[in-house]
Amino acid sequence: MSLRGKKDIPATAAQDFRSKRSFIRLGDGAEILSGKDWHQRVMEVFERDVHKCKGCGRDMDWGYEWADVHHIVKRGDGGGDNLDNLILLCRDCHNKQHPEKQVQWSKPA
């Protein structure tokens, strides 16, 4: 099974990940998190970044739902969920990082 397209992980590790919904630590030290472990990492990013968007400096104390944790190096490009690969961004700044995911509206012909 290839988790990130670049490295294979043992089937037992993948099975454990699915059943415990926790994390896998790959050979290069990268972590892939899920469930409660991902939630804990998000809280760590909030605390480390002092509840401020690293893009525009907006204070994020007023709404967790308007903040996103962004992977500096995408998982698909080999990035993990390690703290040093994550930053806090407001929704607007996060959308700017991913223009390919934005809905493009056009006028009917």
N, CA, C and O atoms as CSV, one atom per row, in Angstrom:
chain,resi,resn,atom,element,x,y,z
A,1,MET,N,N,0.847,-1.186,0.000
A,1,MET,CA,C,0.000,0.000,0.000
A,1,MET,C,C,0.883,1.237,0.000
A,1,MET,O,O,1.828,1.322,0.785
A,2,SER,N,N,0.600,2.161,-0.837
A,2,SER,CA,C,1.366,3.391,-0.888
A,2,SER,C,C,0.530,4.510,-0.298
A,2,SER,O,O,-0.510,4.868,-0.849
A,3,LEU,N,N,0.979,5.066,0.824
A,3,LEU,CA,C,0.206,6.074,1.523
A,3,LEU,C,C,0.410,7.458,0.927
A,3,LEU,O,O,-0.534,8.243,0.836
A,4,ARG,N,N,1.626,7.757,0.526
A,4,ARG,CA,C,1.907,9.090,0.019
A,4,ARG,C,C,2.403,9.056,-1.412
A,4,ARG,O,O,2.910,10.059,-1.914
A,5,GLY,N,N,2.270,7.936,-2.068
A,5,GLY,CA,C,2.710,7.843,-3.437
A,5,GLY,C,C,4.200,7.641,-3.594
A,5,GLY,O,O,4.664,7.370,-4.701
A,6,LYS,N,N,4.959,7.764,-2.533
A,6,LYS,CA,C,6.407,7.659,-2.623
A,6,LYS,C,C,6.963,6.521,-1.777
A,6,LYS,O,O,8.004,5.955,-2.112
A,7,LYS,N,N,6.289,6.181,-0.695
A,7,LYS,CA,C,6.816,5.173,0.219
A,7,LYS,C,C,5.738,4.156,0.526
A,7,LYS,O,O,4.569,4.501,0.697
A,8,ASP,N,N,6.136,2.917,0.594
A,8,ASP,CA,C,5.205,1.876,0.989
A,8,ASP,C,C,5.277,1.700,2.495
A,8,ASP,O,O,6.331,1.867,3.107
A,9,ILE,N,N,4.139,1.361,3.077
A,9,ILE,CA,C,4.101,1.062,4.500
A,9,ILE,C,C,3.663,-0.383,4.659
A,9,ILE,O,O,2.931,-0.899,3.814
A,10,PRO,N,N,4.091,-1.039,5.711
A,10,PRO,CA,C,3.687,-2.429,5.914
A,10,PRO,C,C,2.176,-2.542,6.060
A,10,PRO,O,O,1.532,-1.654,6.617
A,11,ALA,N,N,1.620,-3.625,5.564
A,11,ALA,CA,C,0.169,-3.843,5.637
A,11,ALA,C,C,-0.312,-3.830,7.080
A,11,ALA,O,O,-1.418,-3.365,7.358
A,12,THR,N,N,0.501,-4.332,7.999
A,12,THR,CA,C,0.087,-4.347,9.407
A,12,THR,C,C,-0.051,-2.927,9.943
A,12,THR,O,O,-0.954,-2.653,10.734
A,13,ALA,N,N,0.823,-2.028,9.529
A,13,ALA,CA,C,0.734,-0.636,9.970
A,13,ALA,C,C,-0.515,0.022,9.398
A,13,ALA,O,O,-1.185,0.787,10.093
A,14,ALA,N,N,-0.835,-0.264,8.145
A,14,ALA,CA,C,-2.035,0.304,7.534
A,14,ALA,C,C,-3.278,-0.223,8.226
A,14,ALA,O,O,-4.220,0.533,8.463
A,15,GLN,N,N,-3.297,-1.503,8.552
A,15,GLN,CA,C,-4.441,-2.097,9.235
A,15,GLN,C,C,-4.610,-1.463,10.619
A,15,GLN,O,O,-5.729,-1.159,11.033
A,16,ASP,N,N,-3.514,-1.268,11.322
A,16,ASP,CA,C,-3.540,-0.659,12.638
A,16,ASP,C,C,-4.070,0.773,12.553
A,16,ASP,O,O,-4.844,1.206,13.407
A,17,PHE,N,N,-3.650,1.504,11.520
A,17,PHE,CA,C,-4.084,2.881,11.305
A,17,PHE,C,C,-5.602,2.923,11.124
A,17,PHE,O,O,-6.282,3.771,11.701
A,18,ARG,N,N,-6.121,2.000,10.318
A,18,ARG,CA,C,-7.557,1.973,10.059
A,18,ARG,C,C,-8.345,1.612,11.307
A,18,ARG,O,O,-9.409,2.181,11.551
A,19,SER,N,N,-7.845,0.688,12.093
A,19,SER,CA,C,-8.614,0.231,13.247
A,19,SER,C,C,-8.522,1.183,14.435
A,19,SER,O,O,-9.522,1.403,15.119
A,20,LYS,N,N,-7.348,1.754,14.697
A,20,LYS,CA,C,-7.172,2.630,15.855
A,20,LYS,C,C,-7.411,4.098,15.535
A,20,LYS,O,O,-7.611,4.907,16.441
A,21,ARG,N,N,-7.392,4.450,14.245
A,21,ARG,CA,C,-7.588,5.838,13.819
A,21,ARG,C,C,-6.627,6.749,14.557
A,21,ARG,O,O,-7.041,7.756,15.133
A,22,SER,N,N,-5.364,6.411,14.545
A,22,SER,CA,C,-4.379,7.119,15.332
A,22,SER,C,C,-3.323,7.748,14.433
A,22,SER,O,O,-3.574,8.781,13.813
A,23,PHE,N,N,-2.145,7.135,14.358
A,23,PHE,CA,C,-1.106,7.693,13.506
A,23,PHE,C,C,-0.157,6.601,13.036
A,23,PHE,O,O,-0.068,5.519,13.615
A,24,ILE,N,N,0.544,6.932,11.964
A,24,ILE,CA,C,1.613,6.082,11.443
A,24,ILE,C,C,2.855,6.952,11.386
A,24,ILE,O,O,2.783,8.089,10.918
A,25,ARG,N,N,3.973,6.458,11.841
A,25,ARG,CA,C,5.245,7.160,11.702
A,25,ARG,C,C,6.017,6.413,10.624
A,25,ARG,O,O,6.346,5.239,10.790
A,26,LEU,N,N,6.303,7.088,9.530
A,26,LEU,CA,C,7.018,6.477,8.424
A,26,LEU,C,C,8.517,6.459,8.701
A,26,LEU,O,O,8.997,7.122,9.620
A,27,GLY,N,N,9.243,5.700,7.900
A,27,GLY,CA,C,10.676,5.533,8.104
A,27,GLY,C,C,11.455,6.830,8.099
A,27,GLY,O,O,12.477,6.938,8.776
A,28,ASP,N,N,10.993,7.818,7.348
A,28,ASP,CA,C,11.717,9.091,7.287
A,28,ASP,C,C,11.324,10.033,8.424
A,28,ASP,O,O,11.763,11.182,8.457
A,29,GLY,N,N,10.499,9.550,9.359
A,29,GLY,CA,C,10.092,10.354,10.502
A,29,GLY,C,C,8.798,11.108,10.295
A,29,GLY,O,O,8.275,11.699,11.240
A,30,ALA,N,N,8.264,11.104,9.077
A,30,ALA,CA,C,7.003,11.794,8.820
A,30,ALA,C,C,5.864,11.079,9.539
A,30,ALA,O,O,5.840,9.851,9.620
A,31,GLU,N,N,4.925,11.862,10.056
A,31,GLU,CA,C,3.762,11.316,10.741
A,31,GLU,C,C,2.518,11.592,9.911
A,31,GLU,O,O,2.362,12.678,9.351
A,32,ILE,N,N,1.642,10.614,9.835
A,32,ILE,CA,C,0.334,10.775,9.225
A,32,ILE,C,C,-0.672,10.514,10.342
A,32,ILE,O,O,-0.732,9.411,10.886
A,33,LEU,N,N,-1.456,11.528,10.679
A,33,LEU,CA,C,-2.345,11.448,11.836
A,33,LEU,C,C,-3.805,11.341,11.424
A,33,LEU,O,O,-4.182,11.665,10.298
A,34,SER,N,N,-4.609,10.882,12.361
A,34,SER,CA,C,-6.044,10.779,12.149
A,34,SER,C,C,-6.756,10.889,13.493
A,34,SER,O,O,-6.135,10.762,14.548
A,35,GLY,N,N,-8.050,11.125,13.443
A,35,GLY,CA,C,-8.875,11.116,14.641
A,35,GLY,C,C,-8.375,12.028,15.743
A,35,GLY,O,O,-8.030,13.185,15.503
A,36,LYS,N,N,-8.341,11.490,16.958
A,36,LYS,CA,C,-7.963,12.295,18.130
A,36,LYS,C,C,-6.534,12.794,18.042
A,36,LYS,O,O,-6.223,13.864,18.566
A,37,ASP,N,N,-5.656,12.039,17.387
A,37,ASP,CA,C,-4.267,12.496,17.263
A,37,ASP,C,C,-4.175,13.714,16.341
A,37,ASP,O,O,-3.391,14.628,16.601
A,38,TRP,N,N,-4.977,13.735,15.256
A,38,TRP,CA,C,-4.997,14.907,14.368
A,38,TRP,C,C,-5.568,16.102,15.123
A,38,TRP,O,O,-5.032,17.205,15.020
A,39,HIS,N,N,-6.639,15.904,15.875
A,39,HIS,CA,C,-7.235,16.994,16.646
A,39,HIS,C,C,-6.222,17.575,17.640
A,39,HIS,O,O,-6.133,18.792,17.802
A,40,GLN,N,N,-5.470,16.708,18.294
A,40,GLN,CA,C,-4.440,17.161,19.227
A,40,GLN,C,C,-3.372,17.975,18.493
A,40,GLN,O,O,-2.910,18.992,19.010
A,41,ARG,N,N,-2.977,17.540,17.299
A,41,ARG,CA,C,-1.959,18.272,16.530
A,41,ARG,C,C,-2.482,19.637,16.117
A,41,ARG,O,O,-1.730,20.611,16.130
A,42,VAL,N,N,-3.754,19.728,15.751
A,42,VAL,CA,C,-4.351,21.017,15.400
A,42,VAL,C,C,-4.267,21.970,16.593
A,42,VAL,O,O,-3.925,23.141,16.428
A,43,MET,N,N,-4.574,21.480,17.776
A,43,MET,CA,C,-4.486,22.305,18.982
A,43,MET,C,C,-3.044,22.761,19.225
A,43,MET,O,O,-2.812,23.892,19.651
A,44,GLU,N,N,-2.077,21.877,18.954
A,44,GLU,CA,C,-0.664,22.240,19.108
A,44,GLU,C,C,-0.280,23.349,18.135
A,44,GLU,O,O,0.475,24.251,18.497
A,45,VAL,N,N,-0.788,23.294,16.909
A,45,VAL,CA,C,-0.495,24.329,15.912
A,45,VAL,C,C,-1.113,25.654,16.363
A,45,VAL,O,O,-0.466,26.698,16.271
A,46,PHE,N,N,-2.357,25.624,16.850
A,46,PHE,CA,C,-3.005,26.840,17.357
A,46,PHE,C,C,-2.160,27.483,18.448
A,46,PHE,O,O,-1.917,28.689,18.423
A,47,GLU,N,N,-1.718,26.679,19.399
A,47,GLU,CA,C,-0.926,27.211,20.507
A,47,GLU,C,C,0.420,27.749,20.019
A,47,GLU,O,O,0.824,28.848,20.398
A,48,ARG,N,N,1.105,26.985,19.190
A,48,ARG,CA,C,2.418,27.415,18.712
A,48,ARG,C,C,2.336,28.714,17.918
A,48,ARG,O,O,3.191,29.589,18.054
A,49,ASP,N,N,1.293,28.831,17.081
A,49,ASP,CA,C,1.148,30.018,16.237
A,49,ASP,C,C,0.375,31.140,16.931
A,49,ASP,O,O,-0.023,32.110,16.286
A,50,VAL,N,N,0.163,31.012,18.231
A,50,VAL,CA,C,-0.449,32.028,19.082
A,50,VAL,C,C,-1.807,32.492,18.520
A,50,VAL,O,O,-2.150,33.671,18.596
A,51,HIS,N,N,-2.559,31.555,17.963
A,51,HIS,CA,C,-3.907,31.820,17.459
A,51,HIS,C,C,-3.931,32.913,16.405
A,51,HIS,O,O,-4.918,33.639,16.291
A,52,LYS,N,N,-2.851,33.042,15.628
A,52,LYS,CA,C,-2.793,34.057,14.575
A,52,LYS,C,C,-2.487,33.403,13.234
A,52,LYS,O,O,-1.666,32.491,13.135
A,53,CYS,N,N,-3.182,33.904,12.190
A,53,CYS,CA,C,-2.949,33.424,10.832
A,53,CYS,C,C,-1.525,33.769,10.427
A,53,CYS,O,O,-1.097,34.915,10.564
A,54,LYS,N,N,-0.788,32.778,9.928
A,54,LYS,CA,C,0.585,33.013,9.491
A,54,LYS,C,C,0.642,33.703,8.133
A,54,LYS,O,O,1.715,34.114,7.692
A,55,GLY,N,N,-0.507,33.833,7.466
A,55,GLY,CA,C,-0.555,34.520,6.182
A,55,GLY,C,C,-0.741,36.019,6.336
A,55,GLY,O,O,0.038,36.812,5.807
A,56,CYS,N,N,-1.791,36.402,7.075
A,56,CYS,CA,C,-2.142,37.815,7.175
A,56,CYS,C,C,-2.065,38.368,8.596
A,56,CYS,O,O,-2.212,39.573,8.800
A,57,GLY,N,N,-1.837,37.501,9.574
A,57,GLY,CA,C,-1.735,37.953,10.950
A,57,GLY,C,C,-3.065,38.096,11.674
A,57,GLY,O,O,-3.099,38.548,12.819
A,58,ARG,N,N,-4.157,37.719,11.025
A,58,ARG,CA,C,-5.483,37.825,11.637
A,58,ARG,C,C,-5.548,37.014,12.923
A,58,ARG,O,O,-5.054,35.889,12.992
A,59,ASP,N,N,-6.169,37.607,13.944
A,59,ASP,CA,C,-6.351,36.929,15.223
A,59,ASP,C,C,-7.427,35.861,15.056
A,59,ASP,O,O,-8.533,36.164,14.609
A,60,MET,N,N,-7.114,34.617,15.408
A,60,MET,CA,C,-8.043,33.514,15.214
A,60,MET,C,C,-8.752,33.119,16.510
A,60,MET,O,O,-9.404,32.076,16.547
A,61,ASP,N,N,-8.645,33.917,17.570
A,61,ASP,CA,C,-9.323,33.606,18.836
A,61,ASP,C,C,-10.835,33.590,18.692
A,61,ASP,O,O,-11.525,32.906,19.448
A,62,TRP,N,N,-11.345,34.329,17.739
A,62,TRP,CA,C,-12.791,34.488,17.631
A,62,TRP,C,C,-13.489,33.340,16.938
A,62,TRP,O,O,-14.720,33.295,16.952
A,63,GLY,N,N,-12.771,32.405,16.331
A,63,GLY,CA,C,-13.510,31.333,15.667
A,63,GLY,C,C,-12.655,30.231,15.104
A,63,GLY,O,O,-11.999,30.400,14.076
A,64,TYR,N,N,-12.663,29.100,15.782
A,64,TYR,CA,C,-11.943,27.922,15.309
A,64,TYR,C,C,-12.422,27.503,13.922
A,64,TYR,O,O,-11.630,27.037,13.102
A,65,GLU,N,N,-13.726,27.669,13.657
A,65,GLU,CA,C,-14.273,27.219,12.384
A,65,GLU,C,C,-13.790,28.048,11.199
A,65,GLU,O,O,-13.982,27.648,10.050
A,66,TRP,N,N,-13.167,29.194,11.458
A,66,TRP,CA,C,-12.649,30.029,10.374
A,66,TRP,C,C,-11.148,29.855,10.170
A,66,TRP,O,O,-10.525,30.577,9.392
A,67,ALA,N,N,-10.586,28.898,10.874
A,67,ALA,CA,C,-9.145,28.658,10.777
A,67,ALA,C,C,-8.893,27.275,10.194
A,67,ALA,O,O,-9.687,26.352,10.382
A,68,ASP,N,N,-7.781,27.145,9.485
A,68,ASP,CA,C,-7.369,25.866,8.908
A,68,ASP,C,C,-5.908,25.624,9.231
A,68,ASP,O,O,-5.118,26.562,9.335
A,69,VAL,N,N,-5.560,24.370,9.388
A,69,VAL,CA,C,-4.160,23.996,9.515
A,69,VAL,C,C,-3.697,23.570,8.128
A,69,VAL,O,O,-4.264,22.661,7.521
A,70,HIS,N,N,-2.664,24.235,7.638
A,70,HIS,CA,C,-2.169,24.043,6.269
A,70,HIS,C,C,-0.869,23.244,6.278
A,70,HIS,O,O,0.027,23.507,7.079
A,71,HIS,N,N,-0.778,22.269,5.379
A,71,HIS,CA,C,0.468,21.515,5.178
A,71,HIS,C,C,1.384,22.322,4.269
A,71,HIS,O,O,1.007,22.632,3.139
A,72,ILE,N,N,2.560,22.664,4.730
A,72,ILE,CA,C,3.524,23.415,3.931
A,72,ILE,C,C,3.932,22.562,2.726
A,72,ILE,O,O,3.898,23.032,1.588
A,73,VAL,N,N,4.311,21.326,2.978
A,73,VAL,CA,C,4.547,20.356,1.907
A,73,VAL,C,C,3.367,19.406,1.934
A,73,VAL,O,O,3.138,18.730,2.937
A,74,LYS,N,N,2.610,19.346,0.839
A,74,LYS,CA,C,1.417,18.509,0.776
A,74,LYS,C,C,1.751,17.057,1.083
A,74,LYS,O,O,2.848,16.581,0.792
A,75,ARG,N,N,0.789,16.366,1.674
A,75,ARG,CA,C,0.966,14.936,1.938
A,75,ARG,C,C,1.332,14.189,0.657
A,75,ARG,O,O,2.212,13.328,0.669
A,76,GLY,N,N,0.677,14.508,-0.419
A,76,GLY,CA,C,0.925,13.844,-1.694
A,76,GLY,C,C,2.318,14.099,-2.249
A,76,GLY,O,O,2.801,13.343,-3.092
A,77,ASP,N,N,2.960,15.154,-1.783
A,77,ASP,CA,C,4.324,15.472,-2.223
A,77,ASP,C,C,5.359,15.033,-1.202
A,77,ASP,O,O,6.527,15.410,-1.292
A,78,GLY,N,N,4.930,14.235,-0.229
A,78,GLY,CA,C,5.875,13.707,0.749
A,78,GLY,C,C,5.831,14.364,2.110
A,78,GLY,O,O,6.584,13.972,3.001
A,79,GLY,N,N,4.966,15.361,2.301
A,79,GLY,CA,C,4.860,16.020,3.599
A,79,GLY,C,C,4.019,15.212,4.560
A,79,GLY,O,O,3.104,14.498,4.149
A,80,GLY,N,N,4.321,15.322,5.808
A,80,GLY,CA,C,3.563,14.621,6.832
A,80,GLY,C,C,2.805,15.592,7.713
A,80,GLY,O,O,2.705,16.782,7.411
A,81,ASP,N,N,2.275,15.073,8.801
A,81,ASP,CA,C,1.533,15.878,9.761
A,81,ASP,C,C,2.413,16.314,10.923
A,81,ASP,O,O,1.909,16.644,11.996
A,82,ASN,N,N,3.721,16.317,10.714
A,82,ASN,CA,C,4.658,16.771,11.732
A,82,ASN,C,C,4.424,18.255,11.992
A,82,ASN,O,O,4.061,19.003,11.084
A,83,LEU,N,N,4.630,18.669,13.216
A,83,LEU,CA,C,4.394,20.053,13.607
A,83,LEU,C,C,5.163,21.045,12.741
A,83,LEU,O,O,4.655,22.125,12.440
A,84,ASP,N,N,6.375,20.691,12.341
A,84,ASP,CA,C,7.171,21.623,11.536
A,84,ASP,C,C,6.705,21.719,10.084
A,84,ASP,O,O,7.249,22.520,9.325
A,85,ASN,N,N,5.713,20.926,9.678
A,85,ASN,CA,C,5.162,21.003,8.326
A,85,ASN,C,C,3.768,21.623,8.326
A,85,ASN,O,O,3.087,21.595,7.301
A,86,LEU,N,N,3.335,22.175,9.444
A,86,LEU,CA,C,1.983,22.712,9.560
A,86,LEU,C,C,2.010,24.151,10.027
A,86,LEU,O,O,2.818,24.526,10.876
A,87,ILE,N,N,1.109,24.966,9.461
A,87,ILE,CA,C,0.943,26.346,9.914
A,87,ILE,C,C,-0.549,26.655,10.004
A,87,ILE,O,O,-1.370,26.022,9.340
A,88,LEU,N,N,-0.880,27.633,10.834
A,88,LEU,CA,C,-2.260,28.083,11.002
A,88,LEU,C,C,-2.550,29.174,9.982
A,88,LEU,O,O,-1.807,30.149,9.876
A,89,LEU,N,N,-3.637,29.004,9.232
A,89,LEU,CA,C,-4.071,30.008,8.269
A,89,LEU,C,C,-5.562,30.272,8.454
A,89,LEU,O,O,-6.331,29.368,8.782
A,90,CYS,N,N,-5.957,31.533,8.236
A,90,CYS,CA,C,-7.387,31.823,8.205
A,90,CYS,C,C,-7.951,31.210,6.923
A,90,CYS,O,O,-7.198,30.862,6.014
A,91,ARG,N,N,-9.248,31.083,6.855
A,91,ARG,CA,C,-9.868,30.447,5.691
A,91,ARG,C,C,-9.520,31.172,4.396
A,91,ARG,O,O,-9.283,30.530,3.373
A,92,ASP,N,N,-9.486,32.514,4.429
A,92,ASP,CA,C,-9.162,33.272,3.212
A,92,ASP,C,C,-7.744,32.972,2.728
A,92,ASP,O,O,-7.533,32.725,1.541
A,93,CYS,N,N,-6.778,32.994,3.638
A,93,CYS,CA,C,-5.385,32.712,3.248
A,93,CYS,C,C,-5.222,31.263,2.802
A,93,CYS,O,O,-4.461,30.983,1.876
A,94,HIS,N,N,-5.928,30.343,3.451
A,94,HIS,CA,C,-5.828,28.934,3.060
A,94,HIS,C,C,-6.397,28.733,1.657
A,94,HIS,O,O,-5.832,27.983,0.861
A,95,ASN,N,N,-7.508,29.396,1.352
A,95,ASN,CA,C,-8.074,29.301,0.007
A,95,ASN,C,C,-7.110,29.841,-1.048
A,95,ASN,O,O,-7.046,29.310,-2.157
A,96,LYS,N,N,-6.361,30.889,-0.711
A,96,LYS,CA,C,-5.382,31.438,-1.652
A,96,LYS,C,C,-4.248,30.446,-1.918
A,96,LYS,O,O,-3.659,30.451,-2.999
A,97,GLN,N,N,-3.942,29.597,-0.935
A,97,GLN,CA,C,-2.891,28.592,-1.110
A,97,GLN,C,C,-3.340,27.466,-2.038
A,97,GLN,O,O,-2.508,26.751,-2.596
A,98,HIS,N,N,-4.659,27.307,-2.202
A,98,HIS,CA,C,-5.204,26.206,-2.998
A,98,HIS,C,C,-6.218,26.711,-4.024
A,98,HIS,O,O,-7.395,26.357,-3.948
A,99,PRO,N,N,-5.781,27.532,-4.980
A,99,PRO,CA,C,-6.743,28.058,-5.964
A,99,PRO,C,C,-7.366,26.948,-6.811
A,99,PRO,O,O,-8.466,27.110,-7.338
A,100,GLU,N,N,-6.669,25.830,-6.939
A,100,GLU,CA,C,-7.192,24.720,-7.739
A,100,GLU,C,C,-8.424,24.079,-7.110
A,100,GLU,O,O,-9.157,23.362,-7.790
A,101,LYS,N,N,-8.660,24.323,-5.836
A,101,LYS,CA,C,-9.816,23.735,-5.141
A,101,LYS,C,C,-11.009,24.681,-5.081
A,101,LYS,O,O,-12.068,24.312,-4.574
A,102,GLN,N,N,-10.844,25.900,-5.597
A,102,GLN,CA,C,-11.920,26.873,-5.505
A,102,GLN,C,C,-12.900,26.697,-6.657
A,102,GLN,O,O,-12.513,26.375,-7.780
A,103,VAL,N,N,-14.168,26.914,-6.358
A,103,VAL,CA,C,-15.216,26.835,-7.384
A,103,VAL,C,C,-15.092,28.043,-8.284
A,103,VAL,O,O,-14.992,29.175,-7.813
A,104,GLN,N,N,-15.100,27.798,-9.574
A,104,GLN,CA,C,-15.030,28.874,-10.553
A,104,GLN,C,C,-16.426,29.066,-11.150
A,104,GLN,O,O,-16.946,28.180,-11.828
A,105,TRP,N,N,-17.016,30.211,-10.896
A,105,TRP,CA,C,-18.337,30.501,-11.425
A,105,TRP,C,C,-18.188,31.248,-12.741
A,105,TRP,O,O,-17.315,32.105,-12.882
A,106,SER,N,N,-19.027,30.927,-13.686
A,106,SER,CA,C,-19.003,31.646,-14.966
A,106,SER,C,C,-20.431,31.985,-15.367
A,106,SER,O,O,-21.383,31.334,-14.936
A,107,LYS,N,N,-20.563,33.001,-16.188
A,107,LYS,CA,C,-21.879,33.400,-16.660
A,107,LYS,C,C,-22.337,32.424,-17.749
A,107,LYS,O,O,-21.533,31.964,-18.560
A,108,PRO,N,N,-23.627,32.120,-17.756
A,108,PRO,CA,C,-24.124,31.251,-18.828
A,108,PRO,C,C,-23.947,31.905,-20.182
A,108,PRO,O,O,-24.018,33.128,-20.303
A,109,ALA,N,N,-23.719,31.107,-21.184
A,109,ALA,CA,C,-23.503,31.637,-22.550
A,109,ALA,C,C,-24.763,32.163,-23.156
A,109,ALA,O,O,-24.750,32.640,-24.291
